[in-house]
Every structure is written in structure tokens, then in C-alpha cells.
Amino acid sequence: MTSKEDIKIHVLNRIKSTEIGKYPFYNLYIENIFPDVFYEQLKKRMLYYKYNSEELEGRNWDNPNFINKKMSLNNLEDDIIDIVKFIFDDSDIKQSFVEKFYINPDFIDEIVFKHDLQFVFTEKNRFQKIHTDIPAQFVSVVFYLPEEDISEWDELNNGTILYDKDLKPIKVSKFKGNSVSCFAAHFYSYHGFDTTINNRNTMLFFYAQKDLIKRFYDNSKNQNGEQNVDSLKNIIQWKISKYRLIEYGKDDMCFLTKLLTEKNNCKIDTLNGRIK
């Protein structure tokens, strides 16, 4: 098996050599992120757990109208999954992701990788509600693991859909094996997915900050325990003001103008960043 260090070098090179996409918001789509041999090992392990594990749980994050299946990998002891954890928890890898989106990526010690690492298994004819991701998530990463070869049409129509500010779908990623779709959550990072195949298998993880997770849950409801979307938008504003996104500009006045404009135009209306 290829060594962990060799895999790390490969992943680091793939991240650094892939240019950021700027429409409809900053996004990163990386093909062949793992060496082929290791990717096949990971896919084989994923398939084993999908069809043999008793640890599969229901997941209703994607759409409250149905339950998908997930398997948490955070505490799993597995040699292949341990390599995944080693790679993506590495400080060089974290920084390479963060510097694609943030002006000063000097806060990587504040964010953790092992927050909600999971396989997600989605059946045919399902869709994810348009959402932005909660502010605690600094970089969201979706790793594609199709079980078999699929057509180019199915690759395009099962990837992560990015939406523009008018919520028009923009398909910029493909559901292609050994590829990942990445973005940073903010006011208009609208995204979701549709499925046309029975085996939309993904590995999902986030670089997240624990303090912001607490801030999110402590401040996202009013005194009556009701959802307070304005407080959620205030948390997003606080986060982007402290951890400035390249996308929002480097000039202070331009940054402030864009920040307030996007806050006023933000369409999310639920605490989990969804649009009803």
C-alpha cells in the first residue's frame, strides 16, 4: 500500500494545482485527489460498510421529507479510514484548503477536521434542500464514490449543484469517482443535489470551529425558543468579519459594503441555513 506520506504529497499537489472557481461563488472541484490505488481501497471499504455494517443511521439533514443513510466515521477504527483522517487532519492539507478561500489562513489551529466525518448513501430520485451550511463550517468537502461506471449525463446530474444569487442552478461539479467539491459557507453559498442513480455515495466532512458551533447553537433562537434567522445572519457576519473571505474583497471599504449588501440579500430562512 502507498505510504501515508506519499498519499499526503499527492493530495497536497492536487489541491495546490487546482484553480479556484469563482462562479456562482468561490468553489473548488478537484479530480483524482487520491492516488488511484488508495482510492480503490477506500471505495472497497465504503462498499463493505454500506452493505454489511449494522452502524448505518438515518440522516434527515438533506430533506425533512425523507431519510438518507449515513455512517459516522469519527470513532471508527479502520486502517483505510485512519489514513483519510491522517491526510485531512494534517496542517499542510488544512492550510492548502483554507488559503483557497480566506485572506489570512493563519487560523488553522482553531479548526478541526474530524467534525461529522461520514459516508452518506442516497437513493434515486431524491434531492437536497437549497442551503448554505452553518457558519461553524469553514470549508465543506464532498467526496464522490460511485459504485460503478456511470454516464457523463449521470455524473453531471448527481454532482453538487451550486446556485446563483437568484437560486438558478449552476452545475459545476460532476459525480465522478475520486473527485471532491469544496466551498466555504457564507451568505450566498447556496448548494444542494438531485439524484438520478441509486448509488450516490459520498464521504462528507467539514473543517469546523468548535467555538462557533457553540455560538451558533447558543444564539440561534429567541427567548421563546423560536428560530431566529436574524441572529444566524449576525453570526455569519461576525465570522466573515473576523475570518475574511477572498471573495468579499481585500479593500476594507469594498469588503464592508459587500458584507452588508450580501447580508441584506441573503435568502436563508431557517437556522440550518436552508431555504424553505
C-alpha positions as CSV (number, residue, x, y, z in Angstrom):
1,M,0.0,0.0,0.0
2,T,1.2,3.5,-0.8
3,S,2.6,5.2,2.3
4,K,0.7,7.9,4.2
5,E,3.3,10.5,3.3
6,D,3.2,9.6,-0.4
7,I,-0.6,10.0,-0.3
8,K,-0.3,13.3,1.5
9,I,2.1,14.6,-1.1
10,H,-0.3,13.6,-3.9
11,V,-3.3,15.2,-2.2
12,L,-1.4,18.4,-1.5
13,N,-0.3,18.7,-5.1
14,R,-3.8,18.1,-6.4
15,I,-5.2,20.9,-4.1
16,K,-2.5,23.4,-4.8
17,S,-2.6,22.8,-8.6
18,T,-6.3,23.2,-8.9
19,E,-7.6,26.7,-9.6
20,I,-10.5,28.1,-7.7
21,G,-13.8,28.5,-9.5
22,K,-15.4,31.9,-9.0
23,Y,-19.0,31.4,-10.2
24,P,-21.6,31.4,-8.8
25,F,-19.4,31.7,-5.6
26,Y,-15.9,30.6,-4.9
27,N,-15.7,26.8,-5.2
28,L,-13.1,24.1,-5.7
29,Y,-13.6,20.9,-7.8
30,I,-10.6,18.6,-7.6
31,E,-10.3,15.4,-9.7
32,N,-8.1,12.5,-8.9
33,I,-7.5,13.8,-5.4
34,F,-6.1,10.4,-4.1
35,P,-3.7,8.1,-5.9
36,D,-5.7,5.5,-7.9
37,V,-4.7,2.5,-5.7
38,F,-5.7,4.2,-2.5
39,Y,-9.0,5.4,-4.0
40,E,-9.9,1.9,-5.0
41,Q,-9.1,0.7,-1.4
42,L,-11.3,3.4,0.0
43,K,-14.2,2.6,-2.3
44,K,-14.0,-1.1,-1.4
45,R,-14.1,-0.2,2.3
46,M,-17.0,2.1,1.7
47,L,-19.0,-0.6,-0.1
48,Y,-18.2,-3.1,2.7
49,Y,-19.7,-0.8,5.3
50,K,-22.7,0.1,3.1
51,Y,-23.8,-3.5,2.6
52,N,-22.5,-5.2,5.8
53,S,-22.4,-2.7,8.7
54,E,-25.0,-2.5,11.4
55,E,-23.9,1.0,12.2
56,L,-25.9,2.8,9.5
57,E,-28.0,5.6,10.8
58,G,-30.8,7.7,9.4
59,R,-29.9,11.2,8.1
60,N,-32.6,13.8,7.6
61,W,-30.3,16.8,7.1
62,D,-30.7,16.7,3.3
63,N,-34.5,16.9,3.2
64,P,-37.0,16.6,6.0
65,N,-39.3,14.6,3.7
66,F,-37.2,11.5,3.6
67,I,-34.3,9.8,5.4
68,N,-31.0,9.0,3.7
69,K,-28.5,6.6,5.3
70,K,-25.2,7.6,6.9
71,M,-22.3,6.0,8.7
72,S,-20.2,8.1,11.1
73,L,-16.5,7.5,10.7
74,N,-15.3,9.7,13.5
75,N,-14.6,7.0,16.1
76,L,-14.2,4.1,13.6
77,E,-11.0,2.1,13.9
78,D,-10.1,1.1,10.4
79,D,-6.7,1.3,8.7
80,I,-8.0,2.9,5.5
81,I,-10.2,5.4,7.3
82,D,-7.3,6.2,9.6
83,I,-5.3,7.2,6.5
84,V,-8.1,9.5,5.4
85,K,-8.1,11.1,8.9
86,F,-4.3,11.4,8.9
87,I,-4.4,13.2,5.5
88,F,-7.2,15.7,6.0
89,D,-6.2,16.5,9.6
90,D,-2.7,17.3,8.5
91,S,-1.9,21.0,9.0
92,D,-0.4,21.4,5.5
93,I,-3.5,19.9,3.9
94,K,-5.8,22.1,6.1
95,Q,-3.9,25.2,5.1
96,S,-3.9,24.4,1.4
97,F,-7.8,24.2,1.6
98,V,-8.2,27.3,3.7
99,E,-5.9,29.5,1.7
100,K,-8.1,28.9,-1.4
101,F,-10.9,30.8,0.3
102,Y,-9.6,33.0,3.2
103,I,-7.3,36.1,3.0
104,N,-5.2,35.2,6.1
105,P,-5.2,31.4,6.6
106,D,-3.4,31.7,9.9
107,F,-6.2,30.2,12.0
108,I,-5.9,26.5,11.0
109,D,-5.1,25.5,14.6
110,E,-8.6,26.8,15.5
111,I,-10.5,24.4,13.2
112,V,-10.9,20.7,13.4
113,F,-11.3,18.1,10.6
114,K,-13.0,15.3,12.5
115,H,-16.3,17.1,12.8
116,D,-19.0,14.9,11.2
117,L,-16.8,12.7,9.0
118,Q,-19.3,10.3,7.5
119,F,-20.3,8.2,4.5
120,V,-23.7,9.2,3.1
121,F,-25.8,6.9,0.9
122,T,-28.6,8.4,-1.1
123,E,-31.1,6.6,-3.3
124,K,-32.5,7.6,-6.7
125,N,-35.0,10.5,-7.2
126,R,-34.1,12.4,-4.0
127,F,-33.0,16.0,-3.6
128,Q,-31.4,18.2,-1.0
129,K,-33.0,21.4,0.1
130,I,-31.1,24.5,-1.1
131,H,-28.9,25.7,1.8
132,T,-25.7,27.5,2.7
133,D,-24.2,25.3,5.5
134,I,-24.0,26.6,9.1
135,P,-21.3,29.3,9.9
136,A,-19.3,27.0,12.1
137,Q,-18.1,25.2,8.9
138,F,-15.1,26.9,7.4
139,V,-14.6,24.6,4.4
140,S,-17.2,21.9,3.4
141,V,-15.9,18.9,1.4
142,V,-18.0,16.4,-0.5
143,F,-16.0,13.3,-1.8
144,Y,-17.7,11.3,-4.6
145,L,-17.6,7.5,-4.5
146,P,-19.8,6.0,-7.3
147,E,-20.1,2.2,-7.1
148,E,-19.8,1.6,-10.8
149,D,-19.1,3.5,-14.1
150,I,-22.0,5.9,-14.9
151,S,-22.7,8.0,-17.9
152,E,-21.4,11.6,-18.3
153,W,-25.0,12.7,-18.0
154,D,-25.4,11.0,-14.6
155,E,-22.0,12.3,-13.5
156,L,-23.2,15.9,-14.2
157,N,-26.7,15.4,-12.7
158,N,-25.6,13.8,-9.4
159,G,-22.8,16.2,-8.5
160,T,-23.2,19.1,-6.1
161,I,-25.4,21.8,-7.5
162,L,-24.3,25.4,-6.9
163,Y,-27.0,28.1,-7.1
164,D,-26.5,31.7,-8.1
165,K,-28.0,34.6,-6.0
166,D,-31.3,34.2,-7.8
167,L,-31.3,30.5,-6.9
168,K,-30.7,29.4,-10.5
169,P,-28.9,26.0,-10.6
170,I,-25.4,26.1,-11.9
171,K,-23.9,22.6,-12.4
172,V,-20.1,23.0,-12.0
173,S,-19.2,19.6,-10.4
174,K,-19.5,16.1,-11.6
175,F,-20.3,13.0,-9.5
176,K,-17.1,11.4,-10.7
177,G,-15.1,8.9,-8.6
178,N,-12.1,10.2,-6.7
179,S,-13.2,13.8,-7.0
180,V,-14.3,16.4,-4.4
181,S,-16.4,19.5,-4.4
182,C,-15.3,22.2,-1.8
183,F,-16.5,25.6,-0.7
184,A,-16.7,28.0,2.2
185,A,-20.0,28.7,3.9
186,H,-21.2,32.4,3.7
187,F,-24.3,34.4,2.8
188,Y,-24.8,33.1,-0.7
189,S,-23.1,29.7,-0.8
190,Y,-26.3,28.1,-1.9
191,H,-26.0,24.5,-2.9
192,G,-27.7,21.1,-2.9
193,F,-28.1,18.0,-5.1
194,D,-30.5,15.9,-7.1
195,T,-30.1,12.1,-7.7
196,T,-30.8,10.1,-10.9
197,I,-29.0,7.0,-9.7
198,N,-29.4,4.5,-6.8
199,N,-25.8,4.7,-5.6
200,R,-25.0,8.4,-4.9
201,N,-22.3,7.5,-2.3
202,T,-20.3,10.3,-0.8
203,M,-17.9,10.9,2.0
204,L,-18.6,14.2,3.7
205,F,-16.6,16.3,6.1
206,F,-16.0,19.8,7.3
207,Y,-13.3,21.9,8.7
208,A,-15.2,23.5,11.6
209,Q,-14.6,25.6,14.7
210,K,-15.9,24.3,18.0
211,D,-16.4,27.8,19.5
212,L,-18.5,28.8,16.5
213,I,-20.6,25.6,16.8
214,K,-21.4,26.7,20.4
215,R,-22.0,30.3,19.4
216,F,-24.4,29.1,16.6
217,Y,-26.5,26.9,19.0
218,D,-26.4,29.4,21.9
219,N,-27.6,32.4,19.8
220,S,-29.8,31.0,17.1
221,K,-33.1,31.1,19.0
222,N,-35.0,33.9,20.7
223,Q,-36.3,34.0,24.3
224,N,-39.3,31.9,23.3
225,G,-37.1,29.2,21.9
226,E,-38.2,30.0,18.3
227,Q,-35.9,30.2,15.3
228,N,-34.1,33.5,15.0
229,V,-32.7,33.8,11.5
230,D,-31.5,37.4,12.1
231,S,-29.2,36.1,14.8
232,L,-27.9,33.4,12.5
233,K,-27.1,36.1,9.9
234,N,-25.4,38.1,12.6
235,I,-23.2,35.1,13.4
236,I,-22.3,34.8,9.7
237,Q,-21.4,38.5,9.6
238,W,-19.3,38.2,12.7
239,K,-17.5,35.2,11.3
240,I,-16.7,36.7,7.9
241,S,-15.6,39.9,9.5
242,K,-13.1,38.1,11.6
243,Y,-12.1,35.4,9.0
244,R,-12.2,37.4,5.8
245,L,-13.0,35.6,2.6
246,I,-11.0,36.5,-0.5
247,E,-14.3,36.5,-2.4
248,Y,-15.5,39.5,-0.4
249,G,-12.5,41.7,-1.3
250,K,-9.3,42.9,0.3
251,D,-10.1,46.6,0.4
252,D,-11.7,47.5,3.7
253,M,-14.5,49.7,2.3
254,C,-15.3,47.3,-0.5
255,F,-15.3,44.4,1.9
256,L,-17.7,46.2,4.3
257,T,-20.0,47.2,1.5
258,K,-20.3,43.7,0.1
259,L,-20.7,42.1,3.5
260,L,-23.7,44.3,4.4
261,T,-25.2,44.0,0.9
262,E,-25.0,40.2,0.9
263,K,-26.4,40.1,4.5
264,N,-29.4,42.1,3.4
265,N,-29.9,40.0,0.3
266,C,-29.4,36.6,2.0
267,K,-32.3,34.3,1.3
268,I,-31.9,31.7,4.0
269,D,-34.8,31.5,6.4
270,T,-34.1,28.5,8.7
271,L,-31.5,28.0,11.4
272,N,-29.7,25.3,9.5
273,G,-29.1,27.6,6.6
274,R,-31.9,26.2,4.4
275,I,-34.3,28.0,2.1
276,K,-37.9,26.7,2.7
